[in-house]
Amino acid sequence: MVYWAINLVLILTNVDLGSLKFVGKRLGWVALANLLLLVFLTLRNTPLAPLSGRSYEKLRPLHKTAGYTTIGLMFLHAIVYLSAWSQSGSLHKMQEIDNAAGAVAGVAMFVLGLPTIGWFVRKSYEVIYILIFIVLWGELGLTSTVFYMVHVLMFILIMIMVGMHRPKISTHSLVIVIFTSCMWFSDRLLRLAKICWFSVGNHATVTALLGDTVHVRLTRNVSCRPGSHVFLWLPSIRLFETHPFTMVSSSPPEFVIRAYDGFTRDPYYLAHKKQGQLLRCSMDGEYGQVPNFVEFDKVVFVAGGSGASFTFAIALGSLDTLAARNTSKQIEFLWAIRSLGKSGMRTVEDTMRTAKASMLCLILDGEIHLAPIKNPQRVLDIGTGTGIWAVDFADQYQSSEVIGNDLSPIQPRWVPPNCQFEIDDFESEWSYAHPFDYIYGRELAGSIHDFPRLCKQAFAHLHPGGFFEIQSFTVDIFSDDGSIEKAPYTKQVVFTDVVCKVVKAPSSPWAKDPKQKEIGRFFQAHQVHIVLAHTNVLLSKVLGWSKTDIDILNMHVLRESKNLEVHQYGKLYLIYGRKPL
């Protein structure tokens, strides 16, 4: 209302309301001023951001209002002038080039603003732009770039037509048009410079996740804040398009993208064809004003559905900042979801398992097994979980047949042709008709009731010379002031060449070595999930603790895990043995 009141004052001040020509001229001037403001509000690199503390996306309501106001004033300007010419018998002036150019600018502005109206956005936004594209080019062309190209072409057309409408520099209208065009072009040039800068040595790794989502990780670190958003450019998917996504982390930049349609669907399909594919990429950003939440005594994050990607990023960024400062504060995360199925808590658990898989890969320097296997033909992954190891193994050993079993059907639908999953309990009697060359199990602590029996079953279903390998962290946490070594169960059966390797993994980012610090970050994130999983049932059903007592204990445990002065670590046991020939 204030904005429209200012426009009304500008229209009515010092103008002869008895002269339609003067009124029409004033309407044209105010429309041109609104066009200048409209373009200023579209700038991503707006100077208003540091001045007002608001980034360009926060100014969208005013941008939309300015756009509708500009269109309305253009039409009023045309109607009043046509009325004046009609009264004086001068309608033939519409045949003049400058006035015809003004009419074209008005129509172009109307066509550009029409698809932004709510009803058209919901019903026929894409149809309208495709029709415009057909009119401009005479053919359907690439519909994936229609929106961006039409928007840019229509804006350029508008500025050229407005300049031709008032071509004399003495009227000052042309000065405003040139200034507005330069302002728009400078912003585009700056955005292009950012994309060129961040494209040097930058690649994106695209990995499919559960729940129709894809994880994108860039190789080049940037100084952006988690929770802000950048415009991602993947030329192999869309050469002329950039799309905004929330940054989950910045060192390196990571994004979690939900596959819907168009651009978001293509990376998802691409990741399913080949996990971990490396693509050329760049980005334009950062944008968005994210408050410094660590300055507050208590922070409560509330999210609904897929909106958690934004709040997760801020929460994790806040935890990293607190860890760097060696301080702790209370952070609560409330997430409202429609169901507890794959799109709910299971997705969180699967993400934590994937994070732990990344940690194990980092510990093993990129290797996915330690046993000295050579060209295995049949491979079994017991308790496969999300199936990420089975998929990676099948990709690496494409001549092998990989089977993963688990009680939960949470594995991806798109897998390599030599990989398959079964719903089965590996603690039950195995019924495989043909033996395996390699049997593998990872992170099965708490899932095995009878470990010696599991070793005997694995032994019975191996080819002579085949390997059985187990990788698992102990539940205990150690420090270098004392520890108790544990003997592996595999020595209780007749495996030969048994190797037991114990690796220390920091459980928080206290280590100075960059690799160990990164392992600590993964371990710390995993602890949030694993502490609750190991304590709730055990303490409540076995020891009879109340929920309040369990929550208090978990709170203290998680708080202590963030104390970087405590150099605690877990022990990863990597054990494998060979069945005698």
N, C-alpha and C positions, 0 to 999 in steps of 0.2 A: 504494500500500500504506500509506503514512504517513497519507493522508487517511482511508482506511477504518479504520485503527487508532485514529485520533482519534475517529471516530464510535463505534467499539466501546467505547472508554473512557467516552464520554459516556452511552452506553446503560446500562452496567453499574455506574457509580459512584453510590453512595448510593441504591440502589433495592432494594426488597424483591422478590427474584426468586420468592418463594413466592406472591405476589399477581399474578395475570394482569392485574388492573385497573391496578395501579401500573406494570407492565411496558408495557402498552398505552399508558398515558398518557405514559411516558417516550419511547416510540417516536414518538408523535405530536409531542412537543416537538422531538425531534431532526430529524424530517421537516420541521417548520416552519422550523427553523434552516437546514437544507439548502436549503429553498425560497428563503429570504432570500439565501443565498450564490449560488444558481443565478441569481437575477435580477440580483444585483450583477455577476456574471461576464458577463452578456449586455449590459451597458451599453457602448455605443461610446465614450462620453465617461467612461470609468472613471478614478477617481482613482489606480488602481494604475499607470497608464501612466507618470506622472512619478516615482512612488515606486519602481517596480520596473524601469523601463526597458523594459517590455513592453506593447505595445498589446493591444487587446481580442482580436484574432484569434490572438495567441500564447497566450491563455488558454483557447482552445477545448477542448483535451483535458481540462482541469480542469472546464470548463463541462459537457462531456458526462458526465464521471464524476459530477459533482454531480447532474445530471439523473437518471441511472439510479439513483443512491443515494436520491434523494428519492422516486422511484416505488416502489422496493423497500421503503423504510421506511413509506410510506403503506399498502402492502399488508400488511406485517407488523403495523402499527398496527390495521388493520381485522380481520385474522385473530385477533389476540390478544384484542381486545375482543369479537368474536363468540364466541370460545371461552369467555370469562368469562361472557357473558350466557347462553350455552347451558347452562353448568353451574348458573347460578342461576335458570334459567327466565325470563330477561328479554329474550328475543329480540324481543319486541314493541316494545322501545325503538327498533328500526330504523324504526318508523313515525313517529317524532317528526321534526319538520322539521329540527332541527339535525343529527341523525344522518343523515338522508336527504341533506342538503346535503353532508355529508362524503363520502358514497358517490359523489355526482355529481362532486365535486372529484377523487376518486381515479380514477374512470373517465375523466374529461376529461384528467387528467395522463397516464394510460396511452395514450390515443388520440393525444395530442400527441407523446409520446415514441416511439411505435411506428414512424413513418416514418423516424426517425433511425438505426434499426438497419441495419447494412451491407447485409444481404440485401434489405430492403425498399427501400433507396435505389437499389440496382441493378435491382430487378425491378419494383416497383409503387409507388414513391413518389408519383407523380402520380395514379395510380388511387385510392389511399387518400384523398388530400386531396380529390379530386373527389367521391368517395362521401360524405365528411364534409360537403362543401359542399351536396350534394343533400339530405342529411338536415336540415341547418340551415335551408336556404332553400326546399326543395321544388322547385327547378329547377336546371338546370345553370349558367345565368348566364355570367359572364365568366371563363373558365378561366384567362386570363392573370394575373388577380389572386387566384386561389384560394389560392396558398401564403401570401401575406402576410396576406390577410384572415382566413383560418382560424387562422393562428398567433396573431394579435392577439385575435380573438374567443375562442379557447379559453383564452388566458391571462386575459382579463378574467373569463370564466366561472369559472375556477379560483379567482381571488382573491375573487370574490363568494361562491362556495360555501364556501371556507375561512372567510371572515368570518362567514357564517351558521352554520357548524359550531360555532364558539365565539364567540357574539355578545356575551358579557359582557366589558366593559372590565377588570373586576377580575381576570380570568384571564390578562391580559397577552398572550394569543394575538392578540386583536384589534389590540392596539398594534403587534405585529410585522407583521400583515397590512397595516395602514394605512401603516406606514413603508415596507414593501416596495412597495406600490402607488405611493406618492408618489415613491419613488426611480425606479421605472420610468417614471412619467409625466413627471418632470423631465427624464430623458434624452430622451424623445420630444419634449418641448417645446423643448429645446436644439437637437435635430437639425432640427426644423421652423424654428426661428429662423435657423439657418445657411442652410437652403434659401431662406427669404425674403430674407435679406441678399444672397446671391449671385445671386438672380434679377433684381435691379435692373440694368437695362441690359445684361443678359447674353444672348448668342445663341450658338448652335453652328453651325458650318459643317461639313456632312457631305459627305465626298468618298470615292468608291469607289476602292480600290486593287486591285492584282492579288492573286491567291491567296485570294479570298473574304474580304478584309479591308476595313475601312472606317476612314478617318481622320476624327476628330472634333476640331475646334479651337474653343475658346471665345474670345469677344471680350474678356472681362474678366480681367485679370491677377490672380493670387493669390500669396500668399507661402507656397507649398508646395514641398516638396522633390521633385525627380524621383525616381521609384522608390517613393514613397508611393502610397497609393490613396485614391480618393474615391468617394462614391456619386453617380452621375450621374443627373440627373432630366431627362427629355425628355417633357414632358406631351403633346405631339402624338403620341407613340408609346405611352407608358404613363403614364396620368394618376396612378395610385396606386402606382407602383413606382419605386424607386431601385435601381441595381445598381452593384456595385463594379468599378472598372477602375483599372489601373495608370497613373499619370500619367507620360507620356514627357517633358514639359517643363511648366513652370509660367508662363512669360512669353512668350506666353499659354499657358493649359492646353491640352495636346494629348493625345489618346488614340489608340491603334491597336487596333481591336476585330476579333477574328476571328469571322466569322459562323458560328454553329452552328445554334441554334434559338431560338425564343421571342424575347426582347428583342434579342439580338445579331443576329438575322436581319432584323428590321424596318428598322434604320438602313441595312443593306446594300442592301436592296431600294429603300428610299427614295432613297439616293444614286445608284443606277443609273437611277432615273426622271429625276432632275435633279441633275447634278453641282453641288456647291457650294451646296446648298440651305441656307437660313438658318432655324434653328428656335429657338424659345424654350427656355431651359434654365436649370438651376441645379445646384448640387452641395452635398454634405455631406461635409466632410472638413477637413483631411487625417487619415488614419489610417495606422498602420504605423510601426515604428521602423527607420529607415535609418541604418546606421553612417556616420560621416564618413570615407569612404575616402581622402580626400586627405591624411590624417594619416599614412598608411602609406608606407613607402619604395617598395614595389612592390605592385601590385594585380593579381590574376588573376581574371577573371570567367569562370565556366563556366555555359553554358546549353544546354538541349536543346529543339529544336523551337520552338513558339510561346512558350515560357518566356523567350525572348530579349527579349521586349518589356519585361520587368522589368529585366533586366541591361543592355540597351541604354540605358534611361532613366538608370540609375545611372551608367553609363560616360560618357554625354554630359553629365550633370550634373557629374560630377567634372572633365571637361575644361573646362567653363565656369568652374568655381571656380578651377582652376589658371590658366586664361587671365586671369581677373580679378586673380589674385595675381602674374601674370607669372612663374610658375614652371612647371617641367616635371618629370614623374615617369613612370616606366615603368608602362604599363597594358597588360595582355594580355587578349585576349578569345577564349575558346574556345567555339565553337558547334557542337554535335553535331546534324546533320540527317540525315534518312532518305535524301534524294536531292539531287542538284544541279539538279533541275528547277525549275519555277516556285516551288515552296515552299521552295527553298533559296537558293543564291547568286544565282540570277536575280532573286529577289524583292528581295534587297539591292541589286543593280545597278539594278533598276527604281525602287526607293525613292530611290536617289541621283539618278537622272535626274529623278524628280519633284521632289526638293529643288532641283535646278538649274533646273527650269522655274519653280518658285516664286521663285527668285532673279532670273531674267530678267523675270518679271512685276513684281517689285518695282522693278527698274531702270527698266523702261518705264512705271512709274506705272500699272500695271494694264492697259496696252494689250498686245495680242497680235500686233500688226504695226505697221510704220511706213509702208509704202507707202500712198499716198492712194487706196486702192481704194474704189469705190462700187458697191454691190449686185452683187458678183461671182456669176456663175451656176455656173461650174465651177472648182474649186480643187484643186490637187495639193500634198500634203505629202510631200516626198521624204525617205526615211530617218526615218519617223515615230516609230520607237522604241515607247514605251508608248502612243502615240496620244493623249496628253493634249492636245496643241495642236490636233489635228484635231477632237477632241470639243468643245473650248472654242470653236473657230471655227464649227463646225456649230451650236452652241447660239446663238452671237451672230448668225450670218447664216443664219437658218432657211430662206431661199429658195434657198440655194446647195446644190450637190452637191459634197461634200468627199470626196476619195479620198486615203488615206494608204498608202504602200507601205514595206515593210521586208523584210529577209531573215529576220527572226525573227518568228514568230507569237505575240507577247507582248502584243497589244492586248486591251482589255477586251471581254467578250461583250455587255455592255449598252451600246449607243451610240445617239445620236440617229438618227432614221429617214433623215436626209439625209447620213449619214456611213457610209463603208464602208472596209474595209482589204484590201490585197492583199499577197501574198508575192511580192516582185519585187526585182530588183537595179537600182537607178536608174542604175548605171554601164553597164548593158547598153543595147542599142538599144531606144528607147521605141517601143511599138506602139499608142499611144492613137489611136483613130480620130477623136476630136473634140478641138479645141484647148481650152486653159484660159484663164480670165481672170486667174488669179493662181497662181503657183507659188512655193512656200515651202520653205526648208530651214533647219534649226537645229542647231547643234552637230555638224557633219559633219566636223570636223577629224580627220584620221587615217583617214577612210572614203573619201576621194576620191583616186583615182589620177591622173585627168586632169581638172583643174578647167576649163580652156578648153573641152574637149569637153562637159562638163556644161552650161556656159553656152550653147553652141551648140545643144544639144538642148532646153534650156529655151526658148531663143529660137524654135526651129522649132515648138514645141508651144504657143505663146502666140497668142491672138487679137491682132490689131493694137490697140495701146493697153493690152494686158495687162502686168502687172508680174511681175518675178522678184525675190525677196528672199532674202537670206542673212543669218543672224545666227550669229556664231561668236566664241568667245574665241580669242585666239592661245595657243599653247603656252607662249610666253615669259612671264616675270614681270618687271615693270618697277618702277622707282622714279623719282622726279623728278630724279635726278641725271643723267639721259640716257636716250634711247630712240631706236629706229629705226622710222620710219613705213613701212608697207607699202602698196604700190599695189594696188587691187582688180583682179581679173581681169576683172570685167564690162566694163571699158573696152576690152578687147581684141576684143570683138564689137560689133555695131552697135546696142546699147541706147542709148536717149537718156534725158535727164533723170536721169542716174546720180547717186545721192546716197550718200555714204559718211560715216556718223557713227561716231565713235570715243568710247566711253564707258569711263571708268576705274572699275574695280570693286575695292574693297579685298579682298585675299585672306585677311584675318583681321579680327576685330572691333577694330581699333586706332583707327578713326575716331571722332570725338566726335559727329558728327551721328547721331541715332538711326536714320535710314533707312540710312545708309552702314554703321553698325555691324551692323544686321540683315543687310544684303547680305554683309558680311564673315563673319558666322556661317554663312550658307549656303555661301559660297565655301570656307571652311575645312573644313566637313563634306564637301563635294564633293571636296576635294583628297585626302582619305584614299583615295577610290576611284580618282581619275584618275591619281594618281602611280604606283600599282601598274600600272594599265592601260597607261601610256605607257612604263614602264621595263622591265618583265619580259622581254617578247619582244625589244625592240630591243637591250637590253644583252646578253642571253644569246645570241641567235641571230646578231646582226650583229657585235657587238664581242667576243663570247666570254667575257663575265664569268661568274663562278661565282655560284650562288644566294646564297652567304654575302655576297659583295661587294655584290650588288644589294640584299640586305636591309639591310646596313649603310648604304648610300647612302640608301635610302628612309627609314630611321629618322632619319638626320640631316636630310633634307629636311623630313620631317613635324615634327620637333622645331623646326626653324627657322621653319616656318610658324606655329607657336604663339607665337613671340616677338613680343609687341606693340610692342616698341621698334623693330622693323623695319617701316617703313611701306610695305610692298610691295603691289602691285596688279596686276590683269590688265587687258587691253584687250579690250573687246567691240566687234567690228566689226558695224555694222548697215548693210547695203548693199542697195540696190534700184535697179532700172532699168526703163524702159518700152520695150516694143517699138513702133517708130514706127507711126503710123496709115497 
